[in-house]
Amino acid sequence: MAVTRTPVAVASAQRRIGEYLATWRKLRQLTAAQVADRAGISRYTVMRLEGGEGASTENLLRVARALGVLDMLTAALDPYATDLGKLRAQESLPERVRTPKTKRTP
């Protein structure tokens, strides 16, 4: 497997999400240890998330749940809440999306 650098936009989003989680924790007047206990993960993992470092999606969602923002996070990813989603809501989605075959001319 090739090792690739984290794209700048992804690294920036990780940092912002970490800052947002830390802000939510502070607004709720919780320590990192309390959030970790509620999320069922280590304090170190909470600190990594808040620091914008990598963590599993499950751990991110556990922390969001512990902070009471899981529903907001889930709603933010709802494709049917977007203009494109609303426009195509009545269309049936394909089971799989495949790359179109190109026709070869002799």
Backbone as a chain_set.jsonl record, in Angstrom:
{"seq": "MAVTRTPVAVASAQRRIGEYLATWRKLRQLTAAQVADRAGISRYTVMRLEGGEGASTENLLRVARALGVLDMLTAALDPYATDLGKLRAQESLPERVRTPKTKRTP", "coords": {"N": [[0.843, -1.165, 0.0], [0.57, 2.179, -0.838], [2.012, 4.955, 0.772], [0.554, 7.975, 1.528], [0.501, 11.546, 1.726], [-1.441, 13.448, 4.011], [-4.077, 15.24, 2.646], [-4.188, 18.832, 2.466], [-6.681, 20.083, 2.925], [-8.037, 18.092, 4.306], [-6.449, 17.754, 6.615], [-6.792, 20.296, 7.697], [-9.552, 20.254, 8.232], [-9.598, 18.221, 10.146], [-8.251, 19.492, 12.251], [-10.022, 21.643, 12.772], [-12.379, 20.267, 13.488], [-11.44, 18.981, 15.772], [-10.94, 21.233, 17.382], [-13.569, 22.173, 17.616], [-14.758, 20.038, 19.017], [-13.35, 20.218, 21.431], [-14.241, 22.73, 22.252], [-17.005, 22.257, 22.573], [-16.829, 20.426, 24.682], [-15.804, 22.057, 26.709], [-17.845, 23.979, 26.869], [-19.802, 22.389, 27.962], [-18.703, 22.046, 30.374], [-16.972, 19.901, 31.029], [-14.363, 17.606, 31.82], [-11.589, 16.236, 29.953], [-11.18, 13.651, 30.789], [-13.678, 12.985, 31.866], [-15.286, 13.031, 29.552], [-14.042, 11.005, 28.129], [-14.598, 8.818, 29.801], [-17.41, 8.729, 29.615], [-17.613, 8.193, 26.909], [-16.411, 5.779, 26.684], [-13.763, 5.383, 26.029], [-10.189, 6.049, 25.957], [-8.639, 8.766, 27.786], [-6.482, 9.768, 26.441], [-7.178, 9.264, 23.769], [-9.326, 11.028, 23.452], [-7.935, 13.423, 23.747], [-6.259, 13.269, 21.516], [-8.142, 13.425, 19.422], [-9.177, 16.002, 19.936], [-6.893, 17.404, 19.442], [-6.685, 17.319, 16.756], [-5.633, 15.096, 15.6], [-5.409, 11.86, 14.033], [-8.066, 9.489, 14.437], [-10.323, 6.765, 14.971], [-13.423, 6.525, 13.145], [-15.473, 5.545, 14.69], [-14.633, 6.235, 17.308], [-14.666, 9.017, 17.128], [-17.433, 9.4, 16.795], [-18.321, 8.337, 19.199], [-17.336, 10.229, 21.034], [-18.716, 12.49, 20.124], [-21.302, 11.687, 20.758], [-21.088, 11.513, 23.566], [-20.797, 14.185, 24.105], [-23.212, 15.158, 23.379], [-23.769, 15.913, 20.766], [-24.101, 14.23, 18.651], [-26.412, 13.795, 17.067], [-26.56, 16.221, 15.658], [-24.213, 16.106, 14.164], [-24.683, 13.847, 12.588], [-26.947, 14.752, 11.169], [-25.779, 16.791, 9.714], [-24.536, 15.459, 7.682], [-26.52, 14.49, 6.066], [-27.543, 13.694, 2.935], [-29.924, 14.332, 1.66], [-30.702, 16.699, 2.686], [-29.526, 18.659, 1.302], [-29.395, 20.915, -1.549], [-28.942, 19.499, -3.953], [-29.592, 16.893, -3.132], [-32.313, 17.236, -2.486], [-33.275, 17.857, -5.005], [-32.878, 15.485, -6.385], [-34.286, 13.622, -4.941], [-36.486, 12.054, -5.618], [-35.551, 10.297, -7.469], [-34.509, 6.975, -8.236], [-31.803, 5.425, -6.734], [-28.848, 3.918, -8.071], [-27.771, 0.521, -7.454], [-25.047, 0.063, -7.555], [-22.34, 2.151, -8.59], [-20.807, 2.418, -11.602], [-17.872, 2.741, -13.631], [-18.241, 4.229, -16.748], [-18.178, 2.336, -19.765], [-15.898, 2.74, -22.415], [-16.298, 3.216, -25.879], [-14.624, 1.492, -28.374], [-13.155, 2.362, -31.388], [-12.533, 0.925, -34.541]], "CA": [[0.0, 0.0, 0.0], [1.355, 3.41, -0.936], [1.807, 5.931, 1.839], [0.306, 9.294, 0.954], [0.366, 12.634, 2.685], [-2.808, 13.894, 4.253], [-4.355, 16.478, 1.919], [-4.275, 20.025, 3.302], [-8.077, 20.301, 3.311], [-8.385, 17.075, 5.305], [-5.738, 18.112, 7.843], [-7.45, 21.487, 8.22], [-10.84, 19.823, 8.779], [-9.305, 17.49, 11.386], [-7.937, 20.483, 13.283], [-11.239, 22.382, 13.124], [-13.27, 19.361, 14.217], [-10.845, 18.836, 17.101], [-11.211, 22.469, 18.128], [-14.998, 22.204, 17.912], [-15.013, 19.073, 20.084], [-12.822, 20.795, 22.668], [-15.135, 23.82, 22.639], [-18.223, 21.635, 23.094], [-16.501, 19.85, 25.99], [-15.675, 23.165, 27.659], [-19.188, 24.54, 27.057], [-20.512, 21.454, 28.845], [-17.915, 22.04, 31.61], [-16.501, 18.537, 31.247], [-12.937, 17.356, 31.608], [-11.327, 15.212, 28.932], [-11.356, 12.352, 31.451], [-15.119, 12.725, 31.958], [-15.762, 12.696, 28.202], [-13.489, 9.677, 27.824], [-15.367, 7.842, 30.574], [-18.749, 8.642, 29.019], [-17.49, 7.639, 25.557], [-15.858, 4.422, 26.768], [-12.45, 5.384, 25.387], [-9.168, 6.617, 26.831], [-8.452, 10.215, 27.79], [-5.504, 10.012, 25.381], [-7.904, 9.294, 22.493], [-10.054, 12.297, 23.43], [-6.952, 14.482, 23.522], [-5.833, 13.156, 20.11], [-9.224, 13.986, 18.605], [-9.213, 17.45, 20.138], [-5.672, 17.954, 18.866], [-6.738, 17.214, 15.299], [-4.895, 13.918, 15.14], [-6.279, 10.802, 13.54], [-8.749, 8.547, 15.318], [-11.326, 6.042, 14.194], [-14.744, 7.138, 13.025], [-16.255, 5.124, 15.858], [-14.253, 7.04, 18.465], [-15.202, 10.359, 16.89], [-18.866, 9.354, 17.057], [-18.493, 8.121, 20.644], [-17.115, 11.516, 21.69], [-19.852, 13.338, 19.753], [-22.439, 11.228, 21.566], [-20.824, 11.907, 24.951], [-20.955, 15.637, 24.187], [-24.584, 15.501, 23.025], [-23.84, 16.519, 19.433], [-24.126, 13.173, 17.633], [-27.519, 14.027, 16.129], [-26.193, 17.347, 14.785], [-23.187, 15.621, 13.244], [-25.37, 12.967, 11.636], [-27.807, 15.585, 10.312], [-24.929, 17.578, 8.816], [-24.131, 14.609, 6.563], [-27.707, 14.021, 5.356], [-27.492, 14.182, 1.555], [-31.226, 14.834, 1.221], [-30.892, 18.046, 3.231], [-28.85, 19.573, 0.388], [-30.159, 21.25, -2.754], [-28.815, 18.377, -4.889], [-30.37, 15.786, -2.587], [-33.731, 17.543, -2.639], [-33.567, 17.798, -6.428], [-32.867, 14.093, -6.848], [-34.903, 12.776, -3.921], [-37.457, 11.136, -6.199], [-34.866, 9.348, -8.344], [-34.025, 5.763, -7.574], [-30.348, 5.36, -6.808], [-28.357, 2.614, -8.518], [-27.142, -0.309, -6.424], [-23.615, 0.348, -7.657], [-21.956, 3.113, -9.613], [-19.679, 1.86, -12.369], [-17.227, 3.6, -14.621], [-18.803, 3.93, -18.063], [-17.268, 1.714, -20.738], [-15.677, 3.556, -23.605], [-16.4, 2.459, -27.133], [-13.397, 1.509, -29.192], [-13.418, 2.387, -32.824], [-11.441, 0.206, -35.246]], "C": [[0.897, 1.24, 0.0], [1.001, 4.349, 0.22], [1.639, 7.297, 1.182], [0.209, 10.322, 2.072], [-1.108, 12.976, 2.844], [-3.031, 15.183, 3.477], [-4.572, 17.645, 2.883], [-5.704, 20.246, 3.793], [-8.516, 19.317, 4.393], [-7.723, 17.401, 6.639], [-6.387, 19.326, 8.508], [-8.786, 21.121, 8.872], [-10.632, 19.055, 10.084], [-9.041, 18.464, 12.53], [-9.196, 21.222, 13.739], [-12.205, 21.514, 13.92], [-12.748, 19.144, 15.633], [-11.104, 20.05, 17.97], [-12.679, 22.557, 18.521], [-15.341, 21.238, 19.048], [-14.534, 19.615, 21.427], [-13.731, 21.915, 23.166], [-16.433, 23.272, 23.211], [-17.977, 21.066, 24.488], [-16.45, 20.952, 27.043], [-17.022, 23.841, 27.913], [-20.014, 23.689, 28.021], [-19.834, 21.342, 30.216], [-17.507, 20.628, 32.02], [-14.997, 18.478, 31.064], [-12.789, 16.319, 30.504], [-11.532, 13.82, 29.524], [-12.834, 11.993, 31.572], [-15.7, 12.333, 30.607], [-15.285, 11.294, 27.83], [-14.287, 8.596, 28.533], [-16.751, 7.639, 29.973], [-18.714, 7.976, 27.646], [-16.957, 6.211, 25.564], [-14.527, 4.297, 26.045], [-11.441, 6.005, 26.347], [-9.128, 8.138, 26.731], [-7.485, 10.609, 26.678], [-6.199, 10.121, 24.02], [-8.701, 10.593, 22.367], [-9.083, 13.429, 23.107], [-6.429, 14.459, 22.074], [-6.889, 13.753, 19.186], [-9.255, 15.5, 18.714], [-7.988, 18.136, 19.543], [-5.624, 17.852, 17.353], [-5.934, 16.056, 14.745], [-5.888, 12.841, 14.742], [-6.868, 9.947, 14.643], [-9.819, 7.864, 14.478], [-12.643, 6.817, 14.149], [-15.59, 6.777, 14.235], [-15.913, 5.984, 17.073], [-14.724, 8.483, 18.322], [-16.685, 10.396, 17.237], [-19.166, 9.115, 18.531], [-18.349, 9.437, 21.407], [-18.271, 12.463, 21.373], [-21.083, 12.965, 20.569], [-22.28, 11.666, 23.017], [-21.032, 13.406, 25.156], [-22.366, 16.097, 23.821], [-24.738, 16.132, 21.655], [-23.888, 15.485, 18.301], [-25.229, 13.406, 16.603], [-27.21, 15.168, 15.169], [-25.173, 16.904, 13.741], [-23.816, 14.737, 12.17], [-26.22, 13.773, 10.661], [-26.978, 16.386, 9.316], [-24.511, 16.776, 7.59], [-25.304, 14.074, 5.753], [-27.711, 14.565, 3.933], [-28.822, 14.768, 1.079], [-31.565, 16.19, 1.832], [-30.228, 19.097, 2.34], [-29.745, 19.875, -0.813], [-30.122, 20.099, -3.76], [-29.655, 17.195, -4.421], [-31.863, 16.002, -2.738], [-34.156, 17.42, -4.095], [-33.715, 16.353, -6.909], [-33.554, 13.124, -5.896], [-35.851, 11.737, -4.505], [-36.82, 10.099, -7.123], [-34.482, 8.101, -7.558], [-32.514, 5.678, -7.801], [-29.916, 3.984, -7.29], [-27.763, 1.84, -7.344], [-25.642, -0.042, -6.372], [-23.406, 1.399, -8.73], [-20.719, 2.553, -10.292], [-19.127, 2.888, -13.323], [-17.803, 3.232, -15.984], [-17.741, 3.31, -18.984], [-17.117, 2.645, -21.917], [-15.738, 2.66, -24.834], [-15.094, 2.599, -27.891], [-13.786, 1.499, -30.657], [-12.239, 1.719, -33.531], [-10.576, 1.119, -36.078]], "O": [[1.865, 1.32, 0.757], [-0.165, 4.504, 0.582], [2.474, 7.721, 0.384], [-0.125, 9.998, 3.212], [-1.907, 12.811, 1.922], [-2.26, 16.13, 3.628], [-5.082, 17.457, 3.987], [-5.909, 20.566, 4.964], [-9.28, 19.674, 5.29], [-8.37, 17.332, 7.684], [-6.516, 19.377, 9.731], [-9.11, 21.626, 9.947], [-11.407, 19.22, 11.026], [-9.545, 18.284, 13.639], [-9.416, 21.408, 14.936], [-12.784, 21.966, 14.908], [-13.526, 19.125, 16.586], [-11.444, 19.923, 19.147], [-13.0, 22.969, 19.636], [-16.122, 21.575, 19.938], [-15.224, 19.487, 22.437], [-13.966, 22.036, 24.369], [-16.916, 23.768, 24.229], [-18.818, 21.208, 25.376], [-16.989, 20.798, 28.139], [-17.314, 24.235, 29.042], [-20.82, 24.208, 28.794], [-20.32, 20.642, 31.104], [-17.666, 20.216, 33.169], [-14.427, 19.208, 30.253], [-13.74, 15.614, 30.164], [-12.004, 12.914, 28.837], [-13.207, 10.832, 31.402], [-16.512, 11.412, 30.52], [-16.045, 10.497, 27.28], [-14.616, 7.571, 27.936], [-17.211, 6.506, 29.837], [-19.655, 7.283, 27.259], [-17.045, 5.511, 24.555], [-14.199, 3.237, 25.511], [-11.811, 6.441, 27.438], [-9.532, 8.719, 25.724], [-7.645, 11.655, 26.049], [-5.844, 10.977, 23.21], [-8.744, 11.191, 21.292], [-9.384, 14.294, 22.284], [-6.188, 15.512, 21.483], [-6.56, 14.505, 18.269], [-9.348, 16.201, 17.706], [-8.043, 19.312, 19.184], [-4.639, 18.251, 16.731], [-5.594, 16.035, 13.562], [-7.069, 12.915, 15.081], [-6.227, 9.714, 15.668], [-10.171, 8.341, 13.4], [-12.924, 7.652, 15.01], [-16.339, 7.61, 14.746], [-16.813, 6.416, 17.794], [-15.138, 9.1, 19.303], [-17.143, 11.325, 17.903], [-20.153, 9.629, 19.056], [-19.132, 9.729, 22.31], [-18.755, 13.165, 22.261], [-21.822, 13.841, 21.019], [-23.236, 12.14, 23.63], [-21.397, 13.845, 26.246], [-22.686, 17.28, 23.936], [-25.728, 16.817, 21.399], [-23.733, 15.833, 17.131], [-25.007, 13.235, 15.404], [-27.56, 15.095, 13.991], [-25.264, 17.283, 12.573], [-23.51, 14.871, 10.986], [-26.212, 13.504, 9.46], [-27.424, 16.634, 8.196], [-24.165, 17.359, 6.562], [-25.1, 13.276, 4.838], [-27.867, 15.77, 3.736], [-28.837, 15.615, 0.185], [-32.609, 16.765, 1.522], [-30.354, 20.294, 2.596], [-30.728, 19.176, -1.058], [-31.145, 19.758, -4.353], [-30.35, 16.568, -5.22], [-32.6, 15.075, -3.076], [-35.251, 16.943, -4.394], [-34.573, 16.048, -7.738], [-33.406, 11.911, -6.045], [-36.002, 10.652, -3.943], [-37.474, 9.134, -7.517], [-34.17, 8.169, -6.369], [-32.026, 5.841, -8.92], [-30.551, 2.984, -6.952], [-27.309, 2.431, -6.364], [-25.048, 0.064, -5.299], [-24.199, 1.518, -9.664], [-19.716, 2.253, -9.644], [-19.834, 3.793, -13.766], [-17.849, 2.054, -16.34], [-16.577, 3.708, -18.978], [-18.082, 3.264, -22.365], [-15.291, 1.513, -24.823], [-14.542, 3.691, -28.023], [-14.637, 0.723, -31.093], [-11.085, 1.927, -33.157], [-9.631, 0.659, -36.718]]}, "num_chains": 1, "name": "protein.A"}
